[in-house]
């Protein structure tokens, strides 16, 4: 069978796609099955099943080690690329066995980001940036027997863009409103913003990574309390924000950079956290956590005021990701973004999908766009994703 014949076997008007990813927090593998009708901004999307799988501790530790520039090893990165592919394939197969869908047309895998640096460096006569997501799509296609789409970020780099954040495509398709100006805020390891004015067109969308979401908060919870994260923001709630330290931390140059822009663990590293600890010498663990929560909230609010409010007022702030469960963070966001109404995505009456499944659905939607021959990039004509066929 030729390549064209294999592609022609995939339905056009309705597709069933499995989206799979592990986020910046490396706290689990999300798998979601979506039914997608049509393509582009009129795509109809229904979530049919969703599940999160834990990452084995030994694998998580090795991933986190190799996100650190000073600790990463070439041999481990190469091995992890295939190991993460095997892990994702295993999760996909377990998901399919449990939910038993009648049909799956494709898997769309974001993989696991370990490095993302869109800043161009001159090497010889070339200027290049780079991004690296582990989890080889050929492994997933081979193990599952299902066409797999992966490597969603690279195509934008050819156009001199950043390849992230990717969420604005789904935000635009599902959350734009005819009369309300909305700011979609996803707080995972990194915070990212999508601003949609009422009745927005694609060219109207403002989007960018805002900086640390949970990444620094999680590091502090792990160091001082032996917990993977500050559940409900309870540790931070017992502390007081140290304004002098907060002002120092807000001097990070990334917050002043004009969007679109993206970042990740390659900036907010263990070494970055150690510098914060030196600046915070003498602070109680609770006060440090409160200050780091305030950093996440204030960095978002400052950039919303600087980059969004001059172009549109904000009626609603819709928060998803793990940070939406942090009550202390949500309270701070409500105070700093007033008079906009700040809410968790699941509190939104017309939310088309549950917040926990948003990123899995995103990658199913991105895969659907590639198979439709359309660009899901917000700023370029790039076709996002590479295809691996099963044997």
Backbone torsions as a table, in degrees:
resi	resn	phi	psi	omega
1	UNK	NA	132.3	-179.2
2	UNK	-75.9	166.7	178.1
3	UNK	-60.2	-44.1	-179.7
4	UNK	-61.9	-39.8	179.9
5	UNK	-66.2	-36.9	179.2
6	UNK	-66.8	-41.2	178.3
7	UNK	-67.4	-36.3	-178.8
8	UNK	-69.2	-15.4	176.8
9	UNK	-72.9	-19.0	-177.5
10	UNK	-80.7	126.2	-179.0
11	UNK	-57.5	157.5	-177.1
12	UNK	-103.5	-48.8	-172.1
13	UNK	-77.3	-28.2	-178.6
14	UNK	-145.5	129.2	179.9
15	UNK	-131.3	151.6	175.9
16	UNK	-115.4	116.6	-175.2
17	UNK	-125.1	144.2	174.5
18	UNK	-103.6	120.1	173.7
19	UNK	-97.5	138.9	-176.8
20	UNK	-145.0	140.1	-179.0
21	UNK	-164.0	163.0	163.3
22	UNK	-126.6	131.2	-173.1
23	UNK	-86.6	-174.0	-177.0
24	UNK	-61.6	-28.9	-179.8
25	UNK	-75.8	-13.9	-179.7
26	UNK	52.4	44.1	-175.0
27	UNK	-108.2	4.4	178.1
28	UNK	163.6	163.3	178.2
29	UNK	-108.5	115.3	179.5
30	UNK	-89.8	133.5	178.6
31	UNK	-130.5	127.3	179.4
32	UNK	-137.2	141.6	176.0
33	UNK	-105.4	125.8	-178.7
34	UNK	-126.1	144.5	169.4
35	UNK	-98.1	126.6	-176.0
36	UNK	-121.8	124.1	177.2
37	UNK	-113.9	128.6	-179.1
38	UNK	76.6	-163.9	-178.4
39	UNK	-156.7	173.9	180.0
40	UNK	69.6	-156.5	-172.3
41	UNK	-71.9	-11.5	178.2
42	UNK	-101.0	12.0	-179.9
43	UNK	-57.5	135.0	172.5
44	UNK	-100.0	128.4	-174.6
45	UNK	-128.5	128.2	175.3
46	UNK	-123.8	129.3	174.9
47	UNK	-83.3	124.7	-178.0
48	UNK	-101.7	-29.8	180.0
49	UNK	-162.9	151.6	179.6
50	UNK	-151.1	145.7	179.0
51	UNK	-157.8	144.3	174.4
52	UNK	-112.9	132.1	179.9
53	UNK	-110.2	138.0	176.8
54	UNK	-70.1	151.6	173.9
55	UNK	-94.3	125.5	178.9
56	UNK	-51.1	135.1	-174.3
57	UNK	-53.0	-39.7	-178.2
58	UNK	-65.6	-37.8	178.7
59	UNK	-71.6	-41.9	178.4
60	UNK	-59.5	-43.6	-179.9
61	UNK	-61.5	-39.8	-179.4
62	UNK	-70.7	-37.0	176.0
63	UNK	-62.2	-49.2	-178.0
64	UNK	-62.5	-39.1	177.2
65	UNK	-58.7	-41.4	-174.7
66	UNK	-88.1	4.6	166.7
67	UNK	-86.3	-10.8	-176.2
68	UNK	-98.2	120.3	-176.3
69	UNK	-56.3	-34.3	-175.8
70	UNK	-84.3	-12.6	-176.9
71	UNK	-114.2	-18.4	-174.4
72	UNK	-62.6	146.8	177.5
73	UNK	-126.7	137.4	-177.4
74	UNK	-60.3	-42.8	-178.3
75	UNK	-65.5	-37.1	179.6
76	UNK	-71.2	-39.5	177.6
77	UNK	-60.8	-44.5	179.7
78	UNK	-62.4	-43.8	179.3
79	UNK	-66.9	-41.3	-179.3
80	UNK	-61.6	-32.8	179.7
81	UNK	-57.1	-39.7	179.4
82	UNK	-84.6	-35.0	178.5
83	UNK	-63.9	-44.0	178.0
84	UNK	-65.4	-36.0	174.0
85	UNK	-59.7	-44.5	177.6
86	UNK	-63.3	-43.2	-178.9
87	UNK	-63.4	-44.8	178.8
88	UNK	-64.1	-41.3	178.8
89	UNK	-63.0	-41.5	178.7
90	UNK	-62.1	-44.3	178.4
91	UNK	-63.7	-41.1	179.1
92	UNK	-62.3	-43.4	-179.7
93	UNK	-66.3	-40.5	177.2
94	UNK	-64.9	-38.8	177.5
95	UNK	-62.5	-47.1	-178.4
96	UNK	-66.9	-36.1	178.2
97	UNK	-64.8	-38.5	-178.6
98	UNK	-74.2	-43.1	-171.4
99	UNK	-94.8	-18.0	173.2
100	UNK	47.3	58.0	176.1
101	UNK	-67.4	147.6	179.6
102	UNK	-70.6	-24.4	-175.2
103	UNK	-153.7	138.4	170.2
104	UNK	-136.0	122.1	-177.2
105	UNK	-91.2	-28.0	-178.3
106	UNK	-163.1	159.6	168.6
107	UNK	-113.0	136.9	176.9
108	UNK	-120.5	112.6	-173.8
109	UNK	-115.2	124.8	172.8
110	UNK	-80.0	-23.5	-176.2
111	UNK	76.8	-158.0	-178.3
112	UNK	-122.9	113.3	178.6
113	UNK	-70.5	130.2	173.3
114	UNK	-118.6	-17.7	179.6
115	UNK	-155.1	134.8	177.8
116	UNK	-148.0	108.5	-179.1
117	UNK	-136.6	91.3	-177.9
118	UNK	-77.1	-7.0	179.4
119	UNK	-65.7	127.4	-176.5
120	UNK	-79.4	134.4	176.5
121	UNK	-117.7	137.4	179.2
122	UNK	-83.5	120.6	177.2
123	UNK	-129.7	110.2	-172.5
124	UNK	63.7	-127.5	179.1
125	UNK	-96.7	6.6	-175.2
126	UNK	-109.4	149.7	172.0
127	UNK	-118.8	118.1	-173.3
128	UNK	-134.6	142.9	165.8
129	UNK	-109.5	-177.9	-178.6
130	UNK	-155.7	156.0	174.2
131	UNK	-148.7	145.0	-176.2
132	UNK	-140.0	117.6	173.6
133	UNK	-114.8	126.0	179.6
134	UNK	-86.9	152.5	179.8
135	UNK	120.6	75.9	-173.2
136	UNK	-58.7	123.6	-177.0
137	UNK	-66.5	-25.9	177.4
138	UNK	-64.8	-36.3	178.1
139	UNK	-64.0	-45.5	-178.4
140	UNK	-63.4	-45.0	179.5
141	UNK	-62.3	-41.1	-177.7
142	UNK	-68.2	-46.1	-176.1
143	UNK	-69.8	-35.4	-176.0
144	UNK	-94.0	-21.1	-174.7
145	UNK	74.0	19.3	-176.8
146	UNK	-122.6	135.6	175.0
147	UNK	-49.5	131.8	-175.6
148	UNK	-124.4	131.9	176.9
149	UNK	-108.7	133.9	-175.7
150	UNK	-151.9	-177.5	179.3
151	UNK	56.9	59.8	-175.6
152	UNK	-79.1	-18.9	-172.5
153	UNK	-89.9	-28.5	-167.3
154	UNK	-63.0	-36.2	-171.4
155	UNK	-60.5	-33.7	179.5
156	UNK	-69.0	-26.1	-178.4
157	UNK	-62.0	-31.8	179.3
158	UNK	-60.5	-29.4	-179.7
159	UNK	-92.6	9.8	179.7
160	UNK	78.3	14.2	-179.1
161	UNK	-99.5	-172.7	-167.0
162	UNK	-103.0	-14.1	178.4
163	UNK	72.5	6.8	-179.3
164	UNK	-165.5	157.0	-7.1
165	UNK	-71.3	156.8	-179.5
166	UNK	-97.4	-17.7	-175.9
167	UNK	-58.8	-28.5	-176.8
168	UNK	-55.0	-30.5	178.9
169	UNK	-59.7	-50.3	-178.4
170	UNK	-70.2	-38.7	177.3
171	UNK	-56.8	-44.4	-179.5
172	UNK	-64.9	-42.6	-177.6
173	UNK	-68.0	-41.7	-169.4
174	UNK	-102.0	-25.1	-167.3
175	UNK	-117.3	-3.8	177.3
176	UNK	-66.9	147.1	-171.8
177	UNK	-126.5	145.7	-177.5
178	UNK	-67.2	-25.7	-175.1
179	UNK	-128.7	-14.5	-175.4
180	UNK	-106.1	140.3	172.7
181	UNK	-89.2	120.3	-173.3
182	UNK	-118.9	142.0	170.4
183	UNK	-114.9	117.1	177.0
184	UNK	-92.1	122.0	-177.3
185	UNK	-121.5	112.5	175.6
186	UNK	-102.9	123.8	-178.7
187	UNK	-115.7	91.8	170.2
188	UNK	-101.8	-136.9	172.0
189	UNK	-58.8	-40.6	176.8
190	UNK	-114.5	145.6	174.7
191	UNK	-88.4	137.9	171.5
192	UNK	-135.3	149.8	-172.1
193	UNK	-120.6	136.6	166.8
194	UNK	-126.4	122.0	179.3
195	UNK	-107.4	123.8	-176.7
196	UNK	-122.1	109.5	175.2
197	UNK	-72.8	162.1	-178.3
198	UNK	-54.8	132.9	177.9
199	UNK	57.3	39.9	-173.7
200	UNK	-63.5	145.9	166.3
201	UNK	-98.1	164.9	-175.5
202	UNK	-57.2	-39.3	-178.5
203	UNK	-70.7	-13.2	-179.2
204	UNK	-83.1	-16.2	-169.4
205	UNK	-70.7	131.5	174.3
206	UNK	-105.9	130.3	-176.9
207	UNK	-150.9	146.3	178.8
208	UNK	-175.2	156.2	166.6
209	UNK	-74.6	137.8	-176.5
210	UNK	-101.1	-14.4	-179.6
211	UNK	130.0	-152.6	-175.9
212	UNK	-68.7	130.2	171.8
213	UNK	-95.5	-88.6	179.2
214	UNK	-100.3	-7.4	-167.3
215	UNK	-60.3	-44.8	-179.3
216	UNK	-77.6	-35.8	176.9
217	UNK	-61.0	-44.9	179.7
218	UNK	-63.1	-40.9	179.6
219	UNK	-60.8	-40.6	-179.9
220	UNK	-69.0	-40.7	178.4
221	UNK	-62.6	-38.7	179.5
222	UNK	-69.2	-42.1	-175.5
223	UNK	-70.6	-44.5	-170.4
224	UNK	-97.5	-23.9	-175.7
225	UNK	-123.3	-1.9	178.6
226	UNK	65.9	25.1	-179.5
227	UNK	-115.5	147.0	-179.7
228	UNK	-67.0	-24.7	177.6
229	UNK	-160.1	167.9	180.0
230	UNK	-89.3	91.0	-175.7
231	UNK	-58.9	125.0	179.6
232	UNK	62.9	6.2	-178.2
233	UNK	72.5	24.4	-174.2
234	UNK	-67.4	-39.3	178.7
235	UNK	-66.5	-43.7	179.5
236	UNK	-64.2	-34.9	-178.5
237	UNK	-62.9	-23.3	-179.0
238	UNK	-88.6	-3.3	-178.7
239	UNK	-107.7	175.0	177.0
240	UNK	-120.1	138.6	179.2
241	UNK	-69.3	130.1	176.3
242	UNK	-94.9	103.6	-171.0
243	UNK	-62.7	-36.5	179.7
244	UNK	-62.6	-44.2	178.2
245	UNK	-66.1	-42.1	179.4
246	UNK	-59.0	-43.6	179.4
247	UNK	-62.0	-38.4	177.2
248	UNK	-63.5	-44.8	-177.3
249	UNK	-67.1	-30.5	-179.9
250	UNK	-74.5	-3.3	176.0
251	UNK	-80.9	-1.7	176.5
252	UNK	-50.9	123.4	-176.3
253	UNK	-58.4	-28.0	-177.6
254	UNK	-57.3	-34.8	-176.0
255	UNK	-67.2	-21.3	-179.2
256	UNK	-91.4	-14.3	-177.1
257	UNK	-66.8	137.0	179.9
258	UNK	-69.8	140.6	174.5
259	UNK	-77.5	163.8	0.3
260	UNK	-72.4	146.6	-178.2
261	UNK	-155.1	158.0	-178.7
262	UNK	-146.0	157.1	-179.3
263	UNK	-155.0	-175.0	-179.2
264	UNK	-177.0	-156.8	-177.8
265	UNK	-65.6	-18.1	179.1
266	UNK	-67.5	-19.7	172.1
267	UNK	-95.6	-49.7	-175.6
268	UNK	-92.6	69.4	-172.1
269	UNK	-88.6	178.3	172.5
270	UNK	-60.5	-38.5	178.8
271	UNK	-64.2	-38.3	176.7
272	UNK	-61.5	-43.7	179.3
273	UNK	-65.2	-38.2	178.5
274	UNK	-63.6	-35.9	176.4
275	UNK	-64.5	-38.7	177.0
276	UNK	-62.9	-41.4	179.5
277	UNK	-61.4	-37.9	178.3
278	UNK	-66.9	-39.4	177.7
279	UNK	-67.8	-28.1	-175.9
280	UNK	-95.9	15.6	-176.7
281	UNK	-54.5	129.3	-179.4
282	UNK	94.9	-12.5	178.6
283	UNK	-77.5	145.2	174.1
284	UNK	-71.6	153.5	176.9
285	UNK	-54.8	-39.2	-179.4
286	UNK	-67.0	-39.6	178.4
287	UNK	-66.1	-38.2	178.5
288	UNK	-64.8	-44.2	179.1
289	UNK	-62.4	-43.1	178.3
290	UNK	-59.6	-39.1	-179.1
291	UNK	-70.4	-36.8	178.0
292	UNK	-69.9	-36.0	174.2
293	UNK	-63.8	-42.3	177.9
294	UNK	-63.3	-34.2	177.2
295	UNK	-62.5	-45.8	177.6
296	UNK	-60.2	-46.7	-177.6
297	UNK	-66.7	-45.2	-176.0
298	UNK	-72.2	-35.3	177.5
299	UNK	-64.3	-38.0	175.6
300	UNK	-65.7	-49.2	-175.9
301	UNK	-64.9	-41.6	179.8
302	UNK	-60.8	-44.6	-178.3
303	UNK	-74.3	-30.5	173.5
304	UNK	-63.4	-42.7	178.8
305	UNK	-65.8	-38.3	-174.8
306	UNK	-79.9	-39.7	-170.2
307	UNK	-107.8	-18.9	-176.1
308	UNK	-108.8	-51.0	-173.4
309	UNK	-59.7	-32.5	176.1
310	UNK	-63.0	-18.8	-176.9
311	UNK	-107.2	-20.5	-179.3
312	UNK	-166.3	143.6	169.8
313	UNK	-71.2	162.6	179.7
314	UNK	-115.8	118.3	178.0
315	UNK	-89.3	-43.2	-176.0
316	UNK	-133.7	139.8	171.1
317	UNK	-115.2	117.1	-174.7
318	UNK	-109.5	115.3	-170.1
319	UNK	-105.8	132.3	175.2
320	UNK	-130.5	178.8	-178.4
321	UNK	87.2	173.8	-177.2
322	UNK	-59.0	-31.0	-179.3
323	UNK	-63.4	-23.0	179.3
324	UNK	-66.6	-18.1	179.8
325	UNK	-89.4	-7.6	-179.6
326	UNK	-85.8	103.1	-173.7
327	UNK	-64.4	-34.6	178.6
328	UNK	-66.1	-42.6	178.2
329	UNK	-65.3	-43.5	180.0
330	UNK	-62.8	-38.1	177.9
331	UNK	-63.7	-44.4	179.2
332	UNK	-63.7	-41.5	178.4
333	UNK	-61.4	-41.8	179.2
334	UNK	-61.0	-39.8	179.7
335	UNK	-69.5	-43.4	-173.3
336	UNK	-79.2	-24.0	-178.2
337	UNK	-103.6	5.7	176.7
338	UNK	-57.0	142.6	13.0
339	UNK	-91.8	8.2	177.8
340	UNK	-62.3	147.4	175.6
341	UNK	-83.2	121.2	179.9
342	UNK	-102.2	127.4	-177.2
343	UNK	-146.3	155.1	169.5
344	UNK	-71.6	148.9	-177.4
345	UNK	-56.1	-36.7	-177.5
346	UNK	-71.9	-9.8	174.6
347	UNK	-87.5	-8.9	-179.6
348	UNK	-76.1	123.3	-175.0
349	UNK	-60.7	-33.3	-177.5
350	UNK	-106.2	24.2	179.6
351	UNK	-59.8	122.7	-175.4
352	UNK	-76.2	-22.3	179.8
353	UNK	-144.5	154.7	175.7
354	UNK	-68.8	147.9	-175.4
355	UNK	-59.6	-37.7	-175.2
356	UNK	-63.0	-24.4	-176.5
357	UNK	-99.5	3.5	-169.9
358	UNK	-58.7	-46.6	-175.4
359	UNK	-72.7	-34.4	175.9
360	UNK	-63.3	-42.7	177.4
361	UNK	-64.6	-37.1	178.1
362	UNK	-54.2	-47.7	-175.0
363	UNK	-73.8	-30.5	171.5
364	UNK	-62.0	-41.5	179.2
365	UNK	-66.2	-39.9	178.1
366	UNK	-65.3	-39.7	176.6
367	UNK	-62.9	-39.4	178.0
368	UNK	-61.6	-39.3	178.8
369	UNK	-64.8	-42.3	179.4
370	UNK	-62.2	-44.6	-179.8
371	UNK	-67.3	-20.9	175.8
372	UNK	-86.3	-4.0	-179.5
373	UNK	74.6	24.9	-176.8
374	UNK	-118.5	151.7	178.8
375	UNK	-84.3	130.1	172.7
376	UNK	-96.8	3.6	176.7
377	UNK	-71.8	140.3	-179.4
378	UNK	-81.6	-17.6	-172.6
379	UNK	-130.0	-5.4	-177.4
380	UNK	-137.3	167.5	173.9
381	UNK	-85.7	12.2	-175.6
382	UNK	-60.9	136.2	170.9
383	UNK	-87.5	115.3	-170.8
384	UNK	-87.4	123.2	175.1
385	UNK	116.9	154.0	174.1
386	UNK	-121.3	148.5	-174.9
387	UNK	-107.9	131.8	170.2
388	UNK	-117.3	129.4	-180.0
389	UNK	-94.4	146.0	172.6
390	UNK	-70.5	164.0	179.1
391	UNK	-58.5	NA	NA
